[in-house]
Amino acid sequence: MKKIVLSLAGLLAATAFAPEASAVPVFARQTGMACSSCHFQHFPLLNAVGQDFKANGFTKMGAKGKFKSEDLSIADTVNMGVFTTTYFQTQSAGQTAGVTNPVAVPKWGVPGTGGELSLFIGGRISEFAGFLSEAGLGGGGTANTGGVVGAAKLVMLFPVGDARIGPVIYSSTGQGAAYSFELLNTGAAATHKMMGNGGPSDQHVQAAYAAQYLGTNTAATGISVVANNAMGFVNVGAWEMAGNDAVGGANNLDLTYMRLASTTNFGDWEVGFGIQNFGGTSSVTHVSPKATMIDGQMQGALNDMPLGLYASYGTAAASSTGTDGTNPFNGSTTNAKTSLNLAAEFGIVPHVSTVQVALRMAKNGNATNNADNALMLGVTYELAQNVGLSFHHTQQFGSAWDVVGGTEPAGKTANTLLLETLF
């Protein structure tokens, strides 16, 4: 713990020399705005401006030129960007009969080998449609065995009065049905999180967000109907637990996804809250993903210092023993799996450095040894708006992590030192 505290202190001290910088990731090229215009404290968290850009289907233009004629309105160049991560990670080994076990976790990850190496392509298709895709090589410590895959979505939101309504067609290898359309930073979608790396075994992200603890960030292919305005959004969709690396695509879209969220302002605070539900049974894989989450956030400032507060509670029903009874969000056939997560991020130097804390109080669904709690501490430092350093430490505790019968799971503690670049 002493080494962890010293590492945090070192990064915090570095903020005294914070540079002034601007960045040009994918949509900054389209809008002509700096990254901080759309992101709260740092990428990828959204502020109200970023929510509005996404709610309009990535269609808003800035100073960038465009071809415009009858029934045609596109940018004069295609927006592209590259995202990379480099990290050093550790996690604790487990024990069997009092003997420490080896842990097979890559301690180093560099772009394309453990670390992420992704090419983003996206932008305006028309006045009512936009596109975003990610072609990834490596990442998350997983070997690249299926070629270049990632995520993609076509967003077609037609203006109807003060609202936007239309379909979102999408596919992803590991971001779940919520990848279709999401505006809040509560972990409802795996892309909107405080940390750039979830941890050696996802300890950091699962400490902060209920949806991520339940594992809703699966492979997903589907079609959603989305309606949104300044007051919030509705997302109702049909999907299958198959990503864009599946041969032949998804056979049927038997699963259901529903999301209702409100977005508003209380004074200078941006406030959002909502409910999220997964259901249905796949006629192909015979799984029945069932989970419900409620979540909320407040983003604003205290004495001109940015502060984000996030809360989420989720529950996933126990799996049954029938043919169609397996719930991929809860492997237990005994009890429901539940998680209450609270997280906060305080900007000690606005748009440059933050400190983070998250607490999870969960039950893993098992009949015994089911208390599965966690505490996450983190710090971020932006060398530039598109170059970030971060350090995260997560400590898990409760009966699920106690030595019982001489056995303790691996990964009780985890640390990640991460460098991210986006250009």
SULHUCOR-V711117 format. One record per pair of residues at least 6 apart in sequence whose ideal C-beta (glycine too) atoms are under 6 Angstrom apart, sorted by sequence separation. I is the first residue (numbers start at 1). J is the second residue. D is the distance in whole Angstrom. If there is no record, write none. Layout:
BEGIN
i = <I;I>
j = <J;J>
d = <D;D>
END
This chain:
BEGIN
i = <39;109;111;124;125;138;182;187;198;206;319;364;382;28;40;53;67;93;94;137;157;158;172;182;185;198;205;206;227;264;281;319;330;347;363;93;106;158;242;319;364;381;66;67;122;157;170;195;226;263;299;345;346;66;93;122;156;170;178;179;240;317;362;380;38;39;64;65;156;178;224;225;262;278;279;298;345;401;22;23;37;38;121;168;193;318;361;379;135;155;168;224;240;261;278;297;316;344;360;91;120;136;239;260;316;318;319;360;378;38;135;153;154;175;222;238;260;277;296;318;343;118;119;134;175;222;239;318;359;377;396;134;153;222;259;276;295;318;342;89;118;239;318;358;376;395;133;152;220;221;258;275;293;294;317;341;88;117;237;357;374;375;394;117;132;151;221;257;274;293;315;316;340;87;187;219;236;356;374;393;116;131;188;218;219;256;273;292;315;339;86;149;151;187;219;235;256;355;373;392;112;113;130;187;255;272;291;314;338;373;112;234;254;354;372;391;84;114;129;190;271;290;313;337;371;87;233;254;337;353;371;372;390;86;221;232;254;269;270;312;371;32;85;128;232;335;352;369;389;31;32;85;222;232;252;269;311;369;268;388;84;251;310;332;334;30;332;387;83;106;309;330;369;288;364;386;82;286;290;308;386;286;291;81;287;288;289;307;176;289;80;176;287;306;175;176;305;79;174;177;281;79;176;180;306;177;181;173;318;75;172;30;75;29;171;26;73;73;169;181;26;25;167;168;180;167;168;165;177;163;164;59;163;162;173;59;172;58;173;57;171;184;214;177;211;210;184;188;30;26;105;149;26;149;57;146;57;214;210;214;209;210;211;210;188;91;186;87;89;186;185;184;215;214;186;187;186;213;210;210;51;209;208;208;45;44;213;208;194;207;207;194;207;208;207;204;55;207;204;204;203;195;201;203;200;199;199;197;197;48;196;196;40;41;41;103;98;97;96;41;95;94;36;94;94;93;91;92;92;91;90;89;87;88;18;87;86;15;18;85;84;15;42;83;42;82;36;35;25;23;21;22;23;21;14;11;11;8;11;7;4;25>
j = <45;115;117;130;131;144;188;193;204;212;325;370;388;35;47;60;74;100;101;144;164;165;179;189;192;205;212;213;234;271;288;326;337;354;370;101;114;166;250;327;372;389;75;76;131;166;179;204;235;272;308;354;355;76;103;132;166;180;188;189;250;327;372;390;49;50;75;76;167;189;235;236;273;289;290;309;356;412;34;35;49;50;133;180;205;330;373;391;148;168;181;237;253;274;291;310;329;357;373;105;134;150;253;274;330;332;333;374;392;53;150;168;169;190;237;253;275;292;311;333;358;134;135;150;191;238;255;334;375;393;412;151;170;239;276;293;312;335;359;107;136;257;336;376;394;413;152;171;239;240;277;294;312;313;336;360;108;137;257;377;394;395;414;138;153;172;242;278;295;314;336;337;361;109;209;241;258;378;396;415;139;154;211;241;242;279;296;315;338;362;110;173;175;211;243;259;280;379;397;416;137;138;155;212;280;297;316;339;363;398;138;260;280;380;398;417;111;141;156;217;298;317;340;364;398;115;261;282;365;381;399;400;418;115;250;261;283;298;299;341;400;62;115;158;262;365;382;399;419;62;63;116;253;263;283;300;342;400;300;420;117;284;343;365;367;64;366;421;118;141;344;365;404;324;400;422;119;323;327;345;423;324;329;120;326;327;328;346;216;329;121;217;328;347;217;218;347;122;217;220;324;123;220;224;350;222;226;219;365;123;220;79;124;79;221;79;126;127;223;235;81;81;223;224;237;225;226;227;239;227;228;124;229;229;243;130;243;130;245;130;244;261;291;257;293;293;272;276;123;120;200;244;122;245;155;245;157;314;312;316;312;313;314;314;295;200;295;197;200;297;297;297;329;329;310;312;312;339;339;341;183;341;341;343;185;191;362;358;345;358;360;356;374;376;376;376;228;394;392;394;394;392;411;414;414;414;416;416;418;270;418;420;299;306;347;410;406;406;407;354;408;408;351;409;410;410;411;412;413;414;415;416;416;417;349;418;419;349;352;420;421;353;380;422;382;423;385;385;386;385;384;385;386;385;381;379;381;379;391;391;393;422>
d = <6;4;4;5;6;5;5;6;6;5;6;5;5;6;4;6;6;5;5;6;4;6;5;4;5;4;5;4;5;5;4;5;4;5;5;5;5;5;4;4;4;5;5;6;5;4;6;5;5;5;5;5;5;6;5;4;4;5;5;6;4;6;4;4;5;6;6;4;5;4;5;5;6;5;6;5;5;5;5;4;6;3;5;5;6;6;5;5;5;5;5;3;5;3;5;5;4;6;6;5;5;4;6;6;4;5;5;4;4;6;5;6;5;5;5;4;5;5;5;6;4;5;5;4;6;6;5;6;6;5;5;5;4;3;5;4;4;6;5;6;4;6;6;4;4;5;4;6;5;5;5;5;6;5;6;5;6;5;5;6;6;5;5;6;6;4;5;6;6;4;5;5;5;5;2;6;5;4;5;5;4;6;5;5;6;5;4;6;5;4;5;5;6;5;3;4;4;5;5;5;5;6;5;5;4;5;4;5;5;4;4;5;5;5;6;5;4;5;5;4;5;5;5;6;3;6;6;5;4;5;4;4;5;5;4;5;5;5;4;5;6;3;4;5;4;5;5;4;6;4;4;4;6;5;5;4;5;5;5;5;6;5;4;3;5;6;5;5;5;5;5;5;6;6;6;5;6;6;5;5;6;5;5;4;5;6;5;5;5;6;5;4;5;3;6;5;6;6;6;5;5;4;5;4;6;6;5;5;6;5;5;5;6;5;4;5;6;5;5;5;4;5;6;5;6;6;5;4;5;6;6;5;4;5;4;5;6;3;5;4;4;6;5;4;5;5;5;5;5;5;5;6;6;4;4;4;4;5;4;5;6;6;6;3;6;4;4;6;5;5;6;6;5;5;5;6;5;4;4;5;5;5;6;4;5;6;6;4;6;5;5;5;4;6;4;5;5;5;5;5;4;5;5;4;5;5;6;5;5;5;5;5;5;5;5;5;5;4;6;5;4;5;5;5;4;6;5;5;4;4;5;5;6;5;5;5;5;5;4;5;5;4;6;5;6;6;6;4;6;4;4;6;3;6;6;5;5;5;6;6;5;4>
END
